[in-house]
Amino acid sequence: MIIPRPRQVAVDGGSGAFRRDLLRLMPDDPSLDEEGYRLDVSPSGVELTAGGPAGRFYGSRTLAQLGPEVPYGTIEDRPRFAWRGVMLDVARHFMPKAFVLRLVDLLAEHKLNVLHLHLTDDQGWRLEIKRHPRLTEIGARRGGFYTRQDIQEIVAYAAERFVTVVPEIEMPGHAQAAIAAYPHLGNDPSRQVEVWSEWGISEHVLNLEESTVRFCQDVLDEVCDLFPSTYVHVGGDECPTVEWERSPAARRRLAELGLAGPRDACAWFIGRMAAHLEKHSRRLVCWDEPDRAPTPGTTVMVWRDEQADRGDNEIILAPHTRTYFDYRPSAAPFDEQPAESDSPTAQERVLTLADTYAFAPDPAARGVQCQLWTEYMPTPERVEFMALPRMCAFAEVAWGSPGDYPDFLRRLGPHLARLSAQGVRGGPLIP
């Protein structure tokens, strides 16, 4: 029928041409939940009942996707997961504001409600911080950055479409761009490093001094001013310990803090940031790591496996085997969208459309999220090419409405034709 497919549909067999002047908005029904809605279609018109403003928006999207011929009957629908996210990495390759707004439209089209912006990494710092201007003066030389006004525009545009923008500021690892801007944040302040121009994981991580903790808290204060989201992501993954192991200052600091060794330092750092964000009534999100127990009271984004068992912590499932859209859609050769690129050889891992559609998330998770890492996506065109049509499959998983795969493929064709008419250019359809 549409993407996403409503989970509860009762049709009496008739159909009629939909006229917008016959659409009646009914009083809210709290039993539908905030994002739920009901469409009652009869010869006299269409009645839209929702649990709240978001439900009215999604009900209107469904009606628009159904087209002028709407079957008589009732569609009642609501999402299974509260967090239905898409992560866009703008640190490795900067994405212009116009494309971010276009991506917000695509999220809204698919009833996805979280845009997670990966704003900093070893290869770039993309967010203006007034208190520390060198972060963008130095850290954003490769590509550009978003001004505070840009972010305010993105956040407002997304809110109108019931999309929440969640910022990610990586720490204490994936921090070479910040250290390039401010060497005193590193473990060898006398050494000037450059913003990293390679891929992978840099060994340069933030030091453990209290001044560096305060620096990061200053940054998070401005982040909280710009982003009204309850959630703030601090990364926290893939943090090498080699610099802490060989730095006398780091070893001294570990002893002062009573930590057993360098492997405990990342958890300590995240705990400090979680406590600071709590003062702003915000909740810290971090990537899951196998050698670090989750910080109590934080939200854990699980990417290494598909299990939601992380104790009492709130879980967002983002397994790379189902949701990493930088992976190739097929092992077979296909016509790739041409684009000049300074990225390395194309990603060799494969994630098919069928793999994504077969994702069966644990209902105990708060939500699910797909990822657009941009090491291999230097342009907006490449991001769009790799995101679609797999994001269509993910949308049904996130809404909780996947059916059988052949039925999905049957409905996908008309949906992609609608997107194409809007100028969206996705990648190959390889069932």
RAZI-V97580 format. One line per field, one symbol per residue. ss: DSSP state (H for helix, E for strand, - for the rest). Layout:
ss: ???
This chain:
ss: -------EEEEEEEEEE--HHHEEE----HHH----EEEEEE--EEEEEE--HHHHHHHHHHHHHH--EEEEEEEEE-----EEEEEEE-------HHHHHHHHHHHHH----EEEEE-EE--EE-E--HHH-HHHH--------E-HHHHHHHHHHHHH---EEEEEEEE----HHHHHH-HHH------------------------HHHHHHHHHHHHHHHHH----EEEEE------HHHHH-HHHHHHHHHH----HHHHHHHHHHHHHHHHHH---EEEEE-----------EEEE-----------EEEE--HHHHE---E---------------------E--HHHHH---------EEEEEE-------HHHHHHHH--HHHHHHHHHH-----HHHHHHHHHHHHHHHHH----------
